């Protein structure tokens, strides 16, 4: 079965002014669609056809076309899901408790923002859940993610931020720190909690 571009749970303009409608439309229909199309072409007729995107990220990272496009599909799918119009303002449930154990929301926010702002070139910042339930912040280059061997902290991500220029440049130009700061206004903490509890 081929992978498909996921539908968004909100309109392209719903995240304004944090993320503008034009950026959302291009990001979703052009960039993410290209990752999906290229991934389907790359896995066609291979042992990876029919595997889940998680399994592909874990096992096919030595094939550049599959690594880049599989990572692009997985990363963006997670990204769209943890965004919501207006944001849910603060963590809830088990994630809230884990962030408090991490050192509190402000420490998490500072560490996550630093990971996002200091990732050289294109990449992602991640909040990941360790086996003991504690949290860790890391980043990865390009469309790599922490499911891939040797990437980041090596634990599954429950929240991610795209810091490729295509994610913010139309609105923020070279002001990545402003984009990173605004991101906290549109996080869907209910979805992050769901991601945490699934692992």
ZICOR-V54365 format. One record per residue. PSI is psi as a letter, one per 40 degrees, with the letter a starting at -180 (none if undefined). OMEGA is omega in radians with two decimals (999 if undefined). Layout:
# ZICOR-V54365
psi->[PSI	PSI]
omega->[OMEGA	OMEGA]
This chain:
# ZICOR-V54365
psi->[h	i	i	i	h	i	i	i	e	i	i	d	e	e	e	i	e	d	h	i	d	d	d	d	d	d	d	d	d	c	d	d	d	d	d	d	d	d	d	d	d	d	e	h	e	i	e	e	h	e	i	i	d	d	d	d	d	d	e	f	e	e	h	d	d	d	d	d	d	d	d	d	d	d	d	d	d	d	d	d	d	e	i	i	h	e	i	e	d	i	i	i	b	d	d	d	d	d	d	d	d	d	e	i	d	d	d	d	d	d	d	d	d	d	d	d	d	e	h	h	a	i	a	i	i	i	h	i	h	i	d	e	e	i	i	i	h	a	i	i	i	b	f	i	i	e	d	h	h	e	h	b	e	e	i	h	i	e	h	i	h	h	f	i	d	e	e	e	d	d	d	e	b	e	g	d	d	d	d	d	d	d	d	e	e	f	h	g	d	d	d	d	d	d	d	d	d	d	none]
omega->[-3.11	3.03	-3.14	3.06	-3.13	3.05	3.08	3.13	-3.09	3.12	-3.12	-3.11	-3.00	-3.10	3.11	0.06	-3.09	3.07	-3.04	-3.05	-3.10	3.09	-3.14	-3.11	3.13	-3.10	-3.08	-2.99	-3.13	-3.07	-3.10	3.12	3.13	3.09	3.14	-3.13	-3.11	3.10	3.14	3.10	-3.08	-3.09	-3.08	3.12	3.12	3.11	-3.08	3.12	-3.14	3.10	3.05	3.14	3.10	-3.14	3.10	3.13	-3.10	-2.93	-3.03	-3.04	3.10	3.10	-2.99	-3.10	3.13	3.13	-3.06	-3.08	3.04	3.07	3.13	3.14	-3.13	-3.06	-3.10	3.11	3.08	-3.09	-3.12	-3.06	-3.11	3.03	3.06	3.12	3.12	-3.14	3.05	2.90	-3.11	-3.13	3.14	2.96	-3.08	3.09	3.10	3.13	-3.14	3.10	3.06	3.10	3.12	-3.10	3.11	-3.06	-3.10	3.10	3.08	-3.10	3.12	-3.11	-3.14	3.13	3.11	3.12	-3.12	-3.07	-3.06	3.05	-3.08	3.13	-3.08	3.11	-3.02	2.93	-3.03	2.86	-3.00	3.11	3.09	-3.08	-3.13	3.11	3.11	-3.03	3.13	3.10	3.07	3.07	3.11	-3.11	3.00	3.08	3.04	3.02	-2.96	2.98	-3.09	-3.11	3.06	-3.11	3.08	-3.10	3.08	3.10	-3.08	-3.11	3.04	3.12	3.13	3.09	3.11	3.09	2.91	-3.12	-3.12	-3.13	-3.02	-2.89	-3.12	-3.08	-3.01	-3.03	-3.08	-3.06	3.14	3.14	3.11	3.10	-3.14	3.13	-3.11	-3.11	-3.09	3.13	-3.07	3.11	3.05	-3.06	3.06	3.11	3.09	3.07	3.10	3.11	3.13	-3.05	3.12	-3.00	999]
